[in-house]
């Protein structure tokens, strides 16, 4: 249902765009507009497209842009090297999942970033994703040569700080995305720990401005709107991650307290959290039908509460959430996943049919209406949340034993 509604909204946008082009195209094709404006504009657009293609080695930043850039190169020169180079990279986007062929979104850069974070103890560059700046930093660490020197690290961090400053008062990158701001804070704090004497004033200013932005974007109920995940649990978790990295705590920050109360208030009786895709376009938190829980969203909320220090005050909500995640794991070791309902049941394998009652709702979104399925989310987030839970409980037990 959710993917159908999203497609309808996107189709409406394309229909209106097509109607506008029906009027604008004939107008621009007449002289002198054709020669003075249209040809110059198309030449400029193609320069940008070629620049993007060459920089990314014809992968581009995502599956949508990949198709559009490839089509533009074909129109420009069907026999050219640019179009042929695009064709070679198409297999990099395609993979076969349990329920059929998939086309990867941003080559799953965000999923790769999360997975590597869990494995290599929160490396600096992989601390931010799902943004133009964050994607290229993540992309450079995988595709280009690794960043090994202080000078190169500082150059990349300057890019992040410049984005924080430029877009502080504009409806652009950081202003729109709480996730990017919080992740940038986290990256800057990690850099400061590695190199405490480098860029002290610049880093402090950027963290201060970004923290102020996160506090300003809080909803009256304590939540934050998430732009790349469904929806308010995602934004709230990211905001807590940034605020705590900046030194805010439950005791010292009203913003952290409100966010904690929001997560506790929305926890379901089974210990989890569940939010409908309808929250994204409406910007109002809408629970899943039947008060069902979603394991990925529950993992976000659990990690948010751990960051806010809930284990020191009352760990019972954490125990309840962790129990749900543990009991939801399948015999194969996997976790329940999203299954797209197709018209031919034969495309759904027997294993999925046997586990139909455990299926999950979508957790990813882009531009408020396009719902996304990130296949690795069902594993990385529950495992990551349980890891943080185990660490927090161990620290609590050590503290209690030392006090005794």
matplotlib code that plots the C-alpha trace (Angstrom):
import matplotlib.pyplot as plt

x = [0.0, 2.7, 4.7, 1.6, 0.6, 4.2, 4.2, 0.9, 2.3, 5.4, 3.4, 1.3, 4.5, 5.7, 2.4, 2.4, 6.0, 5.1, 2.2, 4.5, 7.1, 4.4, 4.1, 7.7, 9.5, 7.9, 8.5, 12.2, 12.7, 12.0, 14.7, 16.3, 15.6, 16.8, 20.2, 20.7, 19.3, 18.4, 21.7, 23.8, 21.7, 22.0, 25.7, 26.2, 24.0, 26.1, 29.3, 28.0, 26.8, 30.2, 31.9, 29.7, 30.2, 34.0, 34.3, 32.2, 33.6, 30.1, 28.4, 27.0, 25.4, 22.4, 20.2, 17.9, 20.7, 22.5, 19.7, 19.2, 22.8, 23.1, 20.1, 21.5, 24.8, 22.9, 21.0, 24.2, 26.1, 24.7, 28.1, 30.2, 32.6, 30.5, 27.4, 29.5, 31.2, 27.7, 26.7, 29.7, 28.7, 25.0, 25.7, 27.1, 23.6, 21.7, 21.4, 18.9, 17.1, 14.8, 11.8, 13.4, 15.7, 16.7, 18.4, 20.5, 20.0, 23.3, 25.0, 23.8, 26.4, 24.5, 24.1, 27.8, 28.7, 26.6, 28.0, 31.6, 30.9, 29.8, 32.9, 35.7, 34.7, 33.2, 35.8, 35.8, 34.9, 32.1, 30.3, 28.0, 26.0, 22.7, 23.8, 25.8, 28.8, 28.5, 28.1, 31.2, 33.2, 31.9, 32.4, 36.0, 36.9, 35.7, 36.5, 39.3, 42.6, 42.2, 42.6, 45.8, 47.2, 46.1, 46.1, 43.7, 41.4, 41.4, 40.6, 37.5, 36.4, 36.7, 34.2, 31.8, 32.3, 31.8, 28.5, 27.4, 28.2, 26.8, 23.5, 22.9, 20.2, 19.2, 16.8, 19.5, 21.6, 22.0, 18.9, 16.7, 18.5, 18.8, 20.7, 23.5, 23.9, 24.0, 26.5, 28.7, 28.9, 29.8, 32.6, 34.0, 34.0, 35.8, 38.4, 38.9, 39.6, 42.2, 43.8, 42.9, 45.3, 44.1, 41.5, 40.3, 38.3, 36.8, 35.6, 34.2, 32.2, 30.9, 29.8, 28.1, 26.2, 25.1, 24.0, 21.9, 20.3, 19.4, 17.8, 15.9, 14.4, 12.8, 9.1, 6.8, 6.5, 10.3, 10.7, 12.6, 11.5, 13.5, 14.2, 15.8, 14.0, 10.4, 10.3, 10.3, 12.2, 14.9, 15.2, 15.1, 17.8, 20.1, 19.5, 20.4, 23.5, 24.6, 23.6, 25.3, 28.5, 28.4, 28.4, 24.7, 23.1, 19.7, 20.6, 21.9, 19.8, 16.1, 16.2, 17.7, 15.0, 12.1, 13.5, 13.8, 10.2, 9.0, 10.6, 9.3, 5.8, 5.6, 7.0, 4.4, 3.3, 5.4, 8.5, 8.9, 8.1, 6.2, 5.5, 3.7, 5.0, 2.1, 4.2, 6.5, 4.2, 1.9, 4.8, 2.7, 3.6, 1.2, 1.5, 1.4, -2.0, -2.9, -0.1, 2.4, 6.1, 8.9, 12.3, 14.4, 12.5, 12.6, 16.4, 16.6, 14.5, 16.5, 19.8, 18.4, 17.4, 20.8, 22.5, 20.2, 21.4, 18.2, 20.1, 21.1, 17.6, 15.4, 16.7, 13.3, 12.2, 15.6, 15.2, 11.7, 12.9, 16.0, 13.8, 11.6, 14.6, 16.2, 12.9, 12.3, 15.5, 14.7, 16.2, 18.5, 20.0, 18.4, 15.7, 12.3, 12.3, 10.2, 8.4, 7.0, 3.6, 3.6, 0.8, 2.4, 2.9, 5.5, 8.0, 7.9, 10.1, 8.9, 11.0, 9.4, 5.9, 6.6, 7.6, 4.9, 3.5, 6.9, 7.2, 8.1, 7.0, 9.3, 11.8, 13.4, 12.2, 13.4, 11.7, 8.8, 6.9, 9.3, 9.5, 12.8, 13.8, 17.3, 17.9, 20.7, 18.7, 17.0, 20.3, 22.6, 20.3, 19.0, 22.5, 23.9, 21.2, 21.7, 25.5, 24.9, 22.5, 25.0, 27.7, 25.4, 24.3, 27.8, 28.9, 26.0, 26.8, 30.5, 29.5, 27.1, 29.7, 32.4, 30.0, 29.2]
y = [0.0, 2.5, 2.1, 2.5, 5.7, 7.1, 6.2, 7.9, 11.1, 11.0, 10.3, 13.4, 15.5, 14.1, 14.7, 18.3, 18.7, 17.2, 19.6, 22.5, 21.3, 20.9, 24.7, 25.7, 23.4, 24.9, 28.4, 27.8, 26.1, 29.3, 31.7, 33.7, 31.8, 28.6, 29.9, 32.4, 30.5, 26.9, 25.7, 27.5, 26.0, 22.5, 22.8, 24.0, 21.1, 18.6, 19.9, 19.4, 15.9, 14.9, 16.3, 14.3, 11.1, 11.4, 12.2, 9.2, 6.9, 6.8, 5.5, 9.0, 9.5, 7.3, 5.1, 7.9, 10.2, 7.3, 6.7, 10.4, 11.0, 8.0, 9.0, 12.6, 11.1, 8.9, 12.0, 14.0, 11.2, 7.7, 6.4, 8.4, 7.2, 8.7, 6.6, 3.4, 4.1, 4.3, 1.0, -0.7, 0.4, -0.7, -4.2, -2.4, -1.2, -4.5, -7.4, -10.2, -10.3, -12.9, -11.3, -10.4, -8.0, -4.8, -1.6, -0.2, 3.3, 5.3, 1.9, 1.4, 3.8, 4.5, 0.8, 0.2, 3.1, 1.8, -1.8, -0.6, 1.7, -1.3, -3.3, -0.8, 1.2, 4.3, 5.4, 9.1, 9.4, 6.8, 8.7, 10.5, 9.5, 10.2, 13.7, 15.1, 15.9, 12.8, 10.5, 11.8, 11.4, 7.8, 7.3, 8.5, 6.1, 3.1, 4.0, 6.5, 6.3, 6.1, 9.3, 8.8, 12.2, 14.9, 17.4, 15.4, 14.7, 18.4, 19.3, 17.1, 18.4, 21.9, 20.9, 19.8, 23.0, 25.1, 23.4, 24.0, 27.7, 28.3, 26.5, 27.7, 30.2, 28.7, 26.0, 23.8, 20.8, 21.1, 23.2, 20.5, 17.4, 16.9, 13.7, 15.5, 18.1, 15.5, 13.3, 16.3, 17.1, 13.5, 13.5, 16.9, 15.6, 12.4, 14.5, 16.7, 13.6, 12.4, 15.8, 18.0, 20.9, 21.2, 23.8, 24.4, 27.6, 26.5, 23.2, 24.7, 27.3, 24.7, 22.4, 25.2, 26.4, 22.9, 22.1, 25.3, 24.2, 20.7, 22.3, 24.8, 22.1, 20.1, 19.6, 20.5, 16.9, 16.5, 14.6, 15.6, 15.0, 12.4, 13.0, 9.7, 7.2, 6.8, 9.1, 10.8, 8.0, 8.3, 12.0, 11.9, 9.3, 11.2, 14.4, 12.7, 11.3, 14.8, 16.5, 13.9, 14.0, 17.8, 17.2, 17.6, 15.3, 14.5, 16.5, 19.6, 19.8, 20.4, 19.3, 15.8, 15.5, 16.2, 13.8, 11.1, 11.6, 11.4, 8.0, 6.7, 8.0, 6.3, 2.9, 0.1, -2.5, -5.2, -3.0, -1.8, 1.2, 1.4, 4.4, 4.5, 6.0, 8.5, 10.4, 11.6, 13.6, 14.7, 15.6, 14.2, 11.0, 8.3, 4.8, 1.6, 0.1, -2.2, -0.7, -3.0, -2.5, -2.2, -3.7, -1.2, 1.7, 0.0, -0.2, 3.6, 4.4, 2.0, 3.5, 7.0, 6.1, 4.6, 7.8, 9.8, 7.8, 6.0, 3.0, 5.1, 6.2, 3.3, 0.5, -1.4, 0.2, -0.8, -4.4, -4.5, -3.3, -5.6, -8.6, -7.8, -7.6, -10.8, -12.8, -11.6, -13.1, -16.0, -19.5, -18.7, -15.8, -13.3, -10.8, -10.3, -8.2, -6.2, -8.3, -6.6, -8.1, -9.2, -10.5, -13.9, -15.8, -18.1, -15.2, -15.4, -18.2, -20.8, -19.5, -16.0, -17.5, -19.5, -16.3, -14.1, -13.2, -11.7, -9.3, -5.7, -2.4, -0.1, 2.1, 4.2, 7.3, 10.1, 13.5, 12.7, 10.5, 8.0, 5.0, 3.0, -0.5, -0.9, -4.6, -4.5, -2.3, -5.3, -6.7, -3.8, -1.8, -4.5, -5.9, -2.4, -1.6, -4.9, -4.2, -0.7, -2.2, -4.9, -2.3, 0.1, -2.7, -3.9, -0.4, -0.1, -3.4, -2.4, 1.0, -0.6, -3.3, -0.7, 1.4, -1.7]
z = [0.0, 1.0, -2.2, -4.3, -2.6, -3.0, -6.7, -7.2, -5.7, -7.7, -10.9, -10.2, -10.0, -13.3, -15.0, -14.0, -15.1, -18.5, -18.9, -18.2, -20.7, -23.4, -23.3, -22.6, -25.1, -28.3, -26.9, -26.3, -29.7, -31.6, -32.5, -31.0, -27.7, -29.2, -30.0, -27.2, -24.2, -24.9, -26.6, -23.9, -21.1, -22.6, -23.1, -19.5, -18.2, -20.2, -18.8, -15.3, -16.2, -17.6, -14.6, -12.3, -14.4, -14.5, -10.8, -9.8, -12.5, -14.1, -10.9, -9.9, -6.5, -6.9, -9.1, -10.2, -11.3, -12.9, -15.3, -16.1, -16.7, -18.9, -20.9, -21.3, -22.6, -25.1, -26.4, -26.6, -28.5, -28.8, -29.9, -27.5, -24.8, -22.1, -22.9, -23.3, -19.9, -18.3, -19.8, -18.2, -14.7, -14.9, -13.3, -10.2, -9.4, -9.9, -7.4, -6.8, -3.4, -2.0, -3.8, -7.1, -8.9, -7.1, -8.1, -5.4, -4.1, -3.8, -4.1, -0.5, 0.7, 3.8, 4.6, 3.9, 6.2, 9.0, 8.6, 8.6, 11.6, 13.6, 12.6, 13.0, 16.1, 14.7, 12.2, 11.5, 7.9, 8.0, 10.7, 8.3, 5.3, 3.4, 2.2, -0.7, 1.4, 3.6, 0.6, -1.1, 2.0, 2.4, -1.3, -1.2, 1.6, -0.5, -4.1, -3.9, -2.0, 1.8, 3.8, 5.9, 6.8, 9.1, 6.3, 4.2, 7.1, 8.0, 4.4, 4.5, 7.9, 6.5, 3.8, 6.5, 8.6, 5.5, 4.8, 8.4, 8.1, 4.6, 5.1, 8.6, 7.5, 4.2, 3.1, 1.7, 2.8, 6.6, 7.2, 5.7, 7.2, 10.9, 10.2, 8.4, 11.1, 13.9, 12.0, 11.2, 14.9, 15.7, 13.1, 14.3, 17.9, 16.9, 15.0, 18.0, 20.1, 17.6, 17.1, 20.1, 19.2, 15.5, 14.5, 18.0, 17.4, 14.0, 15.3, 18.5, 16.4, 14.0, 16.8, 18.7, 15.6, 14.7, 18.2, 18.3, 15.0, 16.4, 19.5, 17.3, 15.1, 18.0, 17.8, 20.8, 21.7, 21.9, 18.6, 15.3, 11.8, 9.9, 6.3, 5.3, 7.6, 8.8, 10.6, 14.0, 15.8, 13.1, 13.4, 17.2, 17.4, 15.1, 17.1, 20.4, 18.8, 17.8, 21.1, 23.3, 21.1, 21.7, 25.5, 26.2, 28.8, 30.3, 33.4, 31.6, 28.4, 28.2, 24.5, 25.5, 28.2, 25.9, 23.3, 25.9, 27.1, 23.5, 23.0, 26.3, 25.6, 22.2, 23.3, 22.7, 25.2, 23.4, 24.0, 20.5, 18.4, 15.1, 12.8, 9.5, 6.3, 6.5, 9.1, 6.3, 4.1, 6.9, 9.3, 12.1, 13.9, 12.7, 14.4, 12.4, 11.9, 14.8, 17.0, 15.4, 16.1, 13.5, 14.5, 12.7, 14.2, 17.6, 17.2, 16.5, 19.6, 21.8, 20.7, 21.4, 24.9, 25.6, 24.3, 26.6, 29.7, 30.3, 31.8, 34.8, 35.6, 34.7, 32.5, 32.3, 29.0, 27.5, 28.8, 27.2, 23.8, 23.8, 24.6, 21.6, 19.3, 20.6, 20.4, 16.9, 15.5, 13.1, 13.4, 10.5, 12.4, 10.1, 11.2, 9.6, 6.4, 4.1, 1.4, -1.7, -2.5, -6.2, -8.4, -8.9, -5.6, -7.3, -7.0, -3.2, -2.0, 0.5, 3.3, 3.1, 2.9, 6.1, 7.9, 6.5, 9.9, 10.9, 7.9, 8.6, 7.2, 5.2, 7.1, 4.5, 2.7, 0.4, -0.4, 2.0, -0.5, -2.0, 0.3, 0.2, 1.2, 2.6, 2.8, 5.4, 7.8, 9.2, 10.4, 11.0, 13.2, 15.5, 15.9, 16.5, 19.0, 21.0, 20.9, 22.5, 25.0, 26.1, 26.5, 28.5, 30.8, 31.3, 32.3, 34.7, 36.4, 36.7, 38.2, 40.7, 41.7, 42.3, 44.5, 46.6]

ax = plt.figure().add_subplot(projection="3d")
ax.plot(x, y, z, "-o")
ax.set_aspect("equal")
plt.show()
